[in-house]
């Protein structure tokens, strides 16, 4: 049986937070691209 320690949980949470931050950055970039496309379309 595998035991999950508090340190494991902290590491997982840290990794998830980093992933969430990266997803937010990607979403911001996509929003910017969307705005640029709308501008180009007039």
Phi, psi and omega in degrees: 000141182265134177257131177258122181268170176300323178297320177300314181298318179298317179298317179296315180298318178299314180297317180296319179297321178295319178297316180299316178300316180296319179297319178299318178297317179297317180298318178299318179296318179296319178299318179296315179299318179300315178298317180299318180297317179299320178297317181293327180284344180085000000 
